[in-house]
Amino acid sequence: MLIPGASALPNNGSFDWTSLPSIDVSPSRIRLTITDNLGNSTGSISPDFVIDSTPPTIVSVETVGDTLGQIGGYIVNFSEPVNAASLNINDFTSSL
């Protein structure tokens, strides 16, 4: 996959890749070729990694701290490991 706009970049040593493809690919690799103003080139290939664009699903929800008819919290079980730091309580709603 060629990244649009990833050529003829300023020589500042960094490139932010913010738009991942909406596909699942494993193994994935990044191939980097650098060419200076005199036409000298060198390159490198990254170690394998996974692009997982399929969002996790909620498998089950359990209540905790259910005393006197009040629920103290929830345990949400996902279909795959989820980075807890990426979750926001405002992303969830509940109804009875």
Phi and psi in radians as a Rosetta constraint file:
Dihedral C 1 N 2 CA 2 C 2 CIRCULARHARMONIC -1.602 0.35
Dihedral N 2 CA 2 C 2 N 3 CIRCULARHARMONIC 2.314 0.35
Dihedral C 2 N 3 CA 3 C 3 CIRCULARHARMONIC -1.572 0.35
Dihedral N 3 CA 3 C 3 N 4 CIRCULARHARMONIC 2.040 0.35
Dihedral C 3 N 4 CA 4 C 4 CIRCULARHARMONIC -1.043 0.35
Dihedral N 4 CA 4 C 4 N 5 CIRCULARHARMONIC 2.393 0.35
Dihedral C 4 N 5 CA 5 C 5 CIRCULARHARMONIC 1.425 0.35
Dihedral N 5 CA 5 C 5 N 6 CIRCULARHARMONIC 0.092 0.35
Dihedral C 5 N 6 CA 6 C 6 CIRCULARHARMONIC -1.660 0.35
Dihedral N 6 CA 6 C 6 N 7 CIRCULARHARMONIC 0.289 0.35
Dihedral C 6 N 7 CA 7 C 7 CIRCULARHARMONIC -2.111 0.35
Dihedral N 7 CA 7 C 7 N 8 CIRCULARHARMONIC 2.786 0.35
Dihedral C 7 N 8 CA 8 C 8 CIRCULARHARMONIC 0.969 0.35
Dihedral N 8 CA 8 C 8 N 9 CIRCULARHARMONIC 0.760 0.35
Dihedral C 8 N 9 CA 9 C 9 CIRCULARHARMONIC -1.504 0.35
Dihedral N 9 CA 9 C 9 N 10 CIRCULARHARMONIC 2.722 0.35
Dihedral C 9 N 10 CA 10 C 10 CIRCULARHARMONIC -1.096 0.35
Dihedral N 10 CA 10 C 10 N 11 CIRCULARHARMONIC 2.585 0.35
Dihedral C 10 N 11 CA 11 C 11 CIRCULARHARMONIC -1.461 0.35
Dihedral N 11 CA 11 C 11 N 12 CIRCULARHARMONIC 1.186 0.35
Dihedral C 11 N 12 CA 12 C 12 CIRCULARHARMONIC -1.938 0.35
Dihedral N 12 CA 12 C 12 N 13 CIRCULARHARMONIC 0.073 0.35
Dihedral C 12 N 13 CA 13 C 13 CIRCULARHARMONIC 1.465 0.35
Dihedral N 13 CA 13 C 13 N 14 CIRCULARHARMONIC 0.144 0.35
Dihedral C 13 N 14 CA 14 C 14 CIRCULARHARMONIC -2.548 0.35
Dihedral N 14 CA 14 C 14 N 15 CIRCULARHARMONIC 2.694 0.35
Dihedral C 14 N 15 CA 15 C 15 CIRCULARHARMONIC -2.591 0.35
Dihedral N 15 CA 15 C 15 N 16 CIRCULARHARMONIC 2.176 0.35
Dihedral C 15 N 16 CA 16 C 16 CIRCULARHARMONIC -1.600 0.35
Dihedral N 16 CA 16 C 16 N 17 CIRCULARHARMONIC 2.105 0.35
Dihedral C 16 N 17 CA 17 C 17 CIRCULARHARMONIC -1.825 0.35
Dihedral N 17 CA 17 C 17 N 18 CIRCULARHARMONIC 1.751 0.35
Dihedral C 17 N 18 CA 18 C 18 CIRCULARHARMONIC -1.860 0.35
Dihedral N 18 CA 18 C 18 N 19 CIRCULARHARMONIC -0.171 0.35
Dihedral C 18 N 19 CA 19 C 19 CIRCULARHARMONIC -2.060 0.35
Dihedral N 19 CA 19 C 19 N 20 CIRCULARHARMONIC 1.681 0.35
Dihedral C 19 N 20 CA 20 C 20 CIRCULARHARMONIC -1.340 0.35
Dihedral N 20 CA 20 C 20 N 21 CIRCULARHARMONIC 2.628 0.35
Dihedral C 20 N 21 CA 21 C 21 CIRCULARHARMONIC -1.146 0.35
Dihedral N 21 CA 21 C 21 N 22 CIRCULARHARMONIC 2.612 0.35
Dihedral C 21 N 22 CA 22 C 22 CIRCULARHARMONIC -1.551 0.35
Dihedral N 22 CA 22 C 22 N 23 CIRCULARHARMONIC 0.955 0.35
Dihedral C 22 N 23 CA 23 C 23 CIRCULARHARMONIC -2.434 0.35
Dihedral N 23 CA 23 C 23 N 24 CIRCULARHARMONIC 2.804 0.35
Dihedral C 23 N 24 CA 24 C 24 CIRCULARHARMONIC -1.726 0.35
Dihedral N 24 CA 24 C 24 N 25 CIRCULARHARMONIC 2.137 0.35
Dihedral C 24 N 25 CA 25 C 25 CIRCULARHARMONIC -2.371 0.35
Dihedral N 25 CA 25 C 25 N 26 CIRCULARHARMONIC 2.221 0.35
Dihedral C 25 N 26 CA 26 C 26 CIRCULARHARMONIC -2.658 0.35
Dihedral N 26 CA 26 C 26 N 27 CIRCULARHARMONIC 2.190 0.35
Dihedral C 26 N 27 CA 27 C 27 CIRCULARHARMONIC -1.430 0.35
Dihedral N 27 CA 27 C 27 N 28 CIRCULARHARMONIC 2.655 0.35
Dihedral C 27 N 28 CA 28 C 28 CIRCULARHARMONIC -1.991 0.35
Dihedral N 28 CA 28 C 28 N 29 CIRCULARHARMONIC 2.664 0.35
Dihedral C 28 N 29 CA 29 C 29 CIRCULARHARMONIC -2.508 0.35
Dihedral N 29 CA 29 C 29 N 30 CIRCULARHARMONIC 2.695 0.35
Dihedral C 29 N 30 CA 30 C 30 CIRCULARHARMONIC -1.947 0.35
Dihedral N 30 CA 30 C 30 N 31 CIRCULARHARMONIC 2.183 0.35
Dihedral C 30 N 31 CA 31 C 31 CIRCULARHARMONIC -1.835 0.35
Dihedral N 31 CA 31 C 31 N 32 CIRCULARHARMONIC 2.203 0.35
Dihedral C 31 N 32 CA 32 C 32 CIRCULARHARMONIC -2.081 0.35
Dihedral N 32 CA 32 C 32 N 33 CIRCULARHARMONIC 2.186 0.35
Dihedral C 32 N 33 CA 33 C 33 CIRCULARHARMONIC -2.121 0.35
Dihedral N 33 CA 33 C 33 N 34 CIRCULARHARMONIC 2.264 0.35
Dihedral C 33 N 34 CA 34 C 34 CIRCULARHARMONIC -2.061 0.35
Dihedral N 34 CA 34 C 34 N 35 CIRCULARHARMONIC 2.275 0.35
Dihedral C 34 N 35 CA 35 C 35 CIRCULARHARMONIC -2.209 0.35
Dihedral N 35 CA 35 C 35 N 36 CIRCULARHARMONIC 2.236 0.35
Dihedral C 35 N 36 CA 36 C 36 CIRCULARHARMONIC -1.509 0.35
Dihedral N 36 CA 36 C 36 N 37 CIRCULARHARMONIC 3.141 0.35
Dihedral C 36 N 37 CA 37 C 37 CIRCULARHARMONIC -1.139 0.35
Dihedral N 37 CA 37 C 37 N 38 CIRCULARHARMONIC -0.289 0.35
Dihedral C 37 N 38 CA 38 C 38 CIRCULARHARMONIC -1.647 0.35
Dihedral N 38 CA 38 C 38 N 39 CIRCULARHARMONIC -0.002 0.35
Dihedral C 38 N 39 CA 39 C 39 CIRCULARHARMONIC 1.582 0.35
Dihedral N 39 CA 39 C 39 N 40 CIRCULARHARMONIC 0.065 0.35
Dihedral C 39 N 40 CA 40 C 40 CIRCULARHARMONIC -1.307 0.35
Dihedral N 40 CA 40 C 40 N 41 CIRCULARHARMONIC 2.305 0.35
Dihedral C 40 N 41 CA 41 C 41 CIRCULARHARMONIC -2.170 0.35
Dihedral N 41 CA 41 C 41 N 42 CIRCULARHARMONIC 2.656 0.35
Dihedral C 41 N 42 CA 42 C 42 CIRCULARHARMONIC -2.602 0.35
Dihedral N 42 CA 42 C 42 N 43 CIRCULARHARMONIC 2.825 0.35
Dihedral C 42 N 43 CA 43 C 43 CIRCULARHARMONIC -2.630 0.35
Dihedral N 43 CA 43 C 43 N 44 CIRCULARHARMONIC 2.966 0.35
Dihedral C 43 N 44 CA 44 C 44 CIRCULARHARMONIC -2.708 0.35
Dihedral N 44 CA 44 C 44 N 45 CIRCULARHARMONIC 2.672 0.35
Dihedral C 44 N 45 CA 45 C 45 CIRCULARHARMONIC -2.127 0.35
Dihedral N 45 CA 45 C 45 N 46 CIRCULARHARMONIC 2.328 0.35
Dihedral C 45 N 46 CA 46 C 46 CIRCULARHARMONIC -1.250 0.35
Dihedral N 46 CA 46 C 46 N 47 CIRCULARHARMONIC 2.859 0.35
Dihedral C 46 N 47 CA 47 C 47 CIRCULARHARMONIC -1.133 0.35
Dihedral N 47 CA 47 C 47 N 48 CIRCULARHARMONIC 2.814 0.35
Dihedral C 47 N 48 CA 48 C 48 CIRCULARHARMONIC -1.092 0.35
Dihedral N 48 CA 48 C 48 N 49 CIRCULARHARMONIC 2.512 0.35
Dihedral C 48 N 49 CA 49 C 49 CIRCULARHARMONIC -2.572 0.35
Dihedral N 49 CA 49 C 49 N 50 CIRCULARHARMONIC 3.004 0.35
Dihedral C 49 N 50 CA 50 C 50 CIRCULARHARMONIC -1.942 0.35
Dihedral N 50 CA 50 C 50 N 51 CIRCULARHARMONIC 2.339 0.35
Dihedral C 50 N 51 CA 51 C 51 CIRCULARHARMONIC -1.787 0.35
Dihedral N 51 CA 51 C 51 N 52 CIRCULARHARMONIC 1.958 0.35
Dihedral C 51 N 52 CA 52 C 52 CIRCULARHARMONIC -2.031 0.35
Dihedral N 52 CA 52 C 52 N 53 CIRCULARHARMONIC 1.752 0.35
Dihedral C 52 N 53 CA 53 C 53 CIRCULARHARMONIC -1.724 0.35
Dihedral N 53 CA 53 C 53 N 54 CIRCULARHARMONIC 0.057 0.35
Dihedral C 53 N 54 CA 54 C 54 CIRCULARHARMONIC -1.504 0.35
Dihedral N 54 CA 54 C 54 N 55 CIRCULARHARMONIC 2.059 0.35
Dihedral C 54 N 55 CA 55 C 55 CIRCULARHARMONIC -1.199 0.35
Dihedral N 55 CA 55 C 55 N 56 CIRCULARHARMONIC 2.619 0.35
Dihedral C 55 N 56 CA 56 C 56 CIRCULARHARMONIC -1.201 0.35
Dihedral N 56 CA 56 C 56 N 57 CIRCULARHARMONIC 2.748 0.35
Dihedral C 56 N 57 CA 57 C 57 CIRCULARHARMONIC -1.973 0.35
Dihedral N 57 CA 57 C 57 N 58 CIRCULARHARMONIC 2.734 0.35
Dihedral C 57 N 58 CA 58 C 58 CIRCULARHARMONIC -1.445 0.35
Dihedral N 58 CA 58 C 58 N 59 CIRCULARHARMONIC 2.145 0.35
Dihedral C 58 N 59 CA 59 C 59 CIRCULARHARMONIC -1.555 0.35
Dihedral N 59 CA 59 C 59 N 60 CIRCULARHARMONIC -0.746 0.35
Dihedral C 59 N 60 CA 60 C 60 CIRCULARHARMONIC -2.770 0.35
Dihedral N 60 CA 60 C 60 N 61 CIRCULARHARMONIC 2.810 0.35
Dihedral C 60 N 61 CA 61 C 61 CIRCULARHARMONIC -2.300 0.35
Dihedral N 61 CA 61 C 61 N 62 CIRCULARHARMONIC 2.252 0.35
Dihedral C 61 N 62 CA 62 C 62 CIRCULARHARMONIC -2.042 0.35
Dihedral N 62 CA 62 C 62 N 63 CIRCULARHARMONIC 2.563 0.35
Dihedral C 62 N 63 CA 63 C 63 CIRCULARHARMONIC -1.646 0.35
Dihedral N 63 CA 63 C 63 N 64 CIRCULARHARMONIC 2.622 0.35
Dihedral C 63 N 64 CA 64 C 64 CIRCULARHARMONIC -2.292 0.35
Dihedral N 64 CA 64 C 64 N 65 CIRCULARHARMONIC 2.699 0.35
Dihedral C 64 N 65 CA 65 C 65 CIRCULARHARMONIC 1.160 0.35
Dihedral N 65 CA 65 C 65 N 66 CIRCULARHARMONIC 0.568 0.35
Dihedral C 65 N 66 CA 66 C 66 CIRCULARHARMONIC -1.400 0.35
Dihedral N 66 CA 66 C 66 N 67 CIRCULARHARMONIC 1.585 0.35
Dihedral C 66 N 67 CA 67 C 67 CIRCULARHARMONIC -2.206 0.35
Dihedral N 67 CA 67 C 67 N 68 CIRCULARHARMONIC 2.409 0.35
Dihedral C 67 N 68 CA 68 C 68 CIRCULARHARMONIC 0.941 0.35
Dihedral N 68 CA 68 C 68 N 69 CIRCULARHARMONIC 0.630 0.35
Dihedral C 68 N 69 CA 69 C 69 CIRCULARHARMONIC 1.336 0.35
Dihedral N 69 CA 69 C 69 N 70 CIRCULARHARMONIC 0.206 0.35
Dihedral C 69 N 70 CA 70 C 70 CIRCULARHARMONIC -2.027 0.35
Dihedral N 70 CA 70 C 70 N 71 CIRCULARHARMONIC 2.347 0.35
Dihedral C 70 N 71 CA 71 C 71 CIRCULARHARMONIC -1.614 0.35
Dihedral N 71 CA 71 C 71 N 72 CIRCULARHARMONIC 2.213 0.35
Dihedral C 71 N 72 CA 72 C 72 CIRCULARHARMONIC -1.487 0.35
Dihedral N 72 CA 72 C 72 N 73 CIRCULARHARMONIC -0.354 0.35
Dihedral C 72 N 73 CA 73 C 73 CIRCULARHARMONIC 3.055 0.35
Dihedral N 73 CA 73 C 73 N 74 CIRCULARHARMONIC -3.066 0.35
Dihedral C 73 N 74 CA 74 C 74 CIRCULARHARMONIC -2.309 0.35
Dihedral N 74 CA 74 C 74 N 75 CIRCULARHARMONIC 2.596 0.35
Dihedral C 74 N 75 CA 75 C 75 CIRCULARHARMONIC -1.981 0.35
Dihedral N 75 CA 75 C 75 N 76 CIRCULARHARMONIC 2.085 0.35
Dihedral C 75 N 76 CA 76 C 76 CIRCULARHARMONIC -1.833 0.35
Dihedral N 76 CA 76 C 76 N 77 CIRCULARHARMONIC 2.171 0.35
Dihedral C 76 N 77 CA 77 C 77 CIRCULARHARMONIC -1.825 0.35
Dihedral N 77 CA 77 C 77 N 78 CIRCULARHARMONIC 2.174 0.35
Dihedral C 77 N 78 CA 78 C 78 CIRCULARHARMONIC -1.773 0.35
Dihedral N 78 CA 78 C 78 N 79 CIRCULARHARMONIC 2.877 0.35
Dihedral C 78 N 79 CA 79 C 79 CIRCULARHARMONIC -1.293 0.35
Dihedral N 79 CA 79 C 79 N 80 CIRCULARHARMONIC -0.203 0.35
Dihedral C 79 N 80 CA 80 C 80 CIRCULARHARMONIC -2.689 0.35
Dihedral N 80 CA 80 C 80 N 81 CIRCULARHARMONIC 2.851 0.35
Dihedral C 80 N 81 CA 81 C 81 CIRCULARHARMONIC -0.998 0.35
Dihedral N 81 CA 81 C 81 N 82 CIRCULARHARMONIC 2.419 0.35
Dihedral C 81 N 82 CA 82 C 82 CIRCULARHARMONIC -2.223 0.35
Dihedral N 82 CA 82 C 82 N 83 CIRCULARHARMONIC 2.401 0.35
Dihedral C 82 N 83 CA 83 C 83 CIRCULARHARMONIC -1.272 0.35
Dihedral N 83 CA 83 C 83 N 84 CIRCULARHARMONIC 1.907 0.35
Dihedral C 83 N 84 CA 84 C 84 CIRCULARHARMONIC -1.022 0.35
Dihedral N 84 CA 84 C 84 N 85 CIRCULARHARMONIC -0.533 0.35
Dihedral C 84 N 85 CA 85 C 85 CIRCULARHARMONIC -1.170 0.35
Dihedral N 85 CA 85 C 85 N 86 CIRCULARHARMONIC -0.332 0.35
Dihedral C 85 N 86 CA 86 C 86 CIRCULARHARMONIC -1.535 0.35
Dihedral N 86 CA 86 C 86 N 87 CIRCULARHARMONIC -0.107 0.35
Dihedral C 86 N 87 CA 87 C 87 CIRCULARHARMONIC -1.525 0.35
Dihedral N 87 CA 87 C 87 N 88 CIRCULARHARMONIC 2.559 0.35
Dihedral C 87 N 88 CA 88 C 88 CIRCULARHARMONIC -2.299 0.35
Dihedral N 88 CA 88 C 88 N 89 CIRCULARHARMONIC 2.228 0.35
Dihedral C 88 N 89 CA 89 C 89 CIRCULARHARMONIC -0.978 0.35
Dihedral N 89 CA 89 C 89 N 90 CIRCULARHARMONIC -0.483 0.35
Dihedral C 89 N 90 CA 90 C 90 CIRCULARHARMONIC -1.241 0.35
Dihedral N 90 CA 90 C 90 N 91 CIRCULARHARMONIC -0.195 0.35
Dihedral C 90 N 91 CA 91 C 91 CIRCULARHARMONIC -1.423 0.35
Dihedral N 91 CA 91 C 91 N 92 CIRCULARHARMONIC -0.116 0.35
Dihedral C 91 N 92 CA 92 C 92 CIRCULARHARMONIC -1.999 0.35
Dihedral N 92 CA 92 C 92 N 93 CIRCULARHARMONIC 2.581 0.35
Dihedral C 92 N 93 CA 93 C 93 CIRCULARHARMONIC -2.287 0.35
Dihedral N 93 CA 93 C 93 N 94 CIRCULARHARMONIC 2.728 0.35
Dihedral C 93 N 94 CA 94 C 94 CIRCULARHARMONIC -2.360 0.35
Dihedral N 94 CA 94 C 94 N 95 CIRCULARHARMONIC 2.658 0.35
Dihedral C 94 N 95 CA 95 C 95 CIRCULARHARMONIC -2.566 0.35
Dihedral N 95 CA 95 C 95 N 96 CIRCULARHARMONIC 2.709 0.35
